[in-house]
């Protein structure tokens, strides 16, 4: 459970740093987090009362799957961020080259 919580904090921290990217997290915020809360609350209740053993086992499996969902969400966020940065670098290269100032990436270092 601790890795899942840690990943959840990473996702929320990403949102704190990049609030303009909330659209990338809509499903996560409106479905996955509330569902995880419901599952965990039910699991605690079932375990406390020693009931619904089969359902508790299913919740354990679902929560384990949620770990993978959170991990994929983190990967998706940073892949999108990486694409944005790559685009920014390409624009910067074009501007530098257009202004006759060289390039940031792929610069010809043999002439130096």
Secondary structure, DSSP 8 states (H G I E B T S, - for coil): -HHHHHHHHHHHHHHHH-GGGGGGGHHIIIIIHHHHHHHHHHHHHHHHTT--HHHHHHHHHHHHHHHHHHHHHHHHHHHHHHHHHHHHHHHHHHHHHHTTS--SSS---TT-
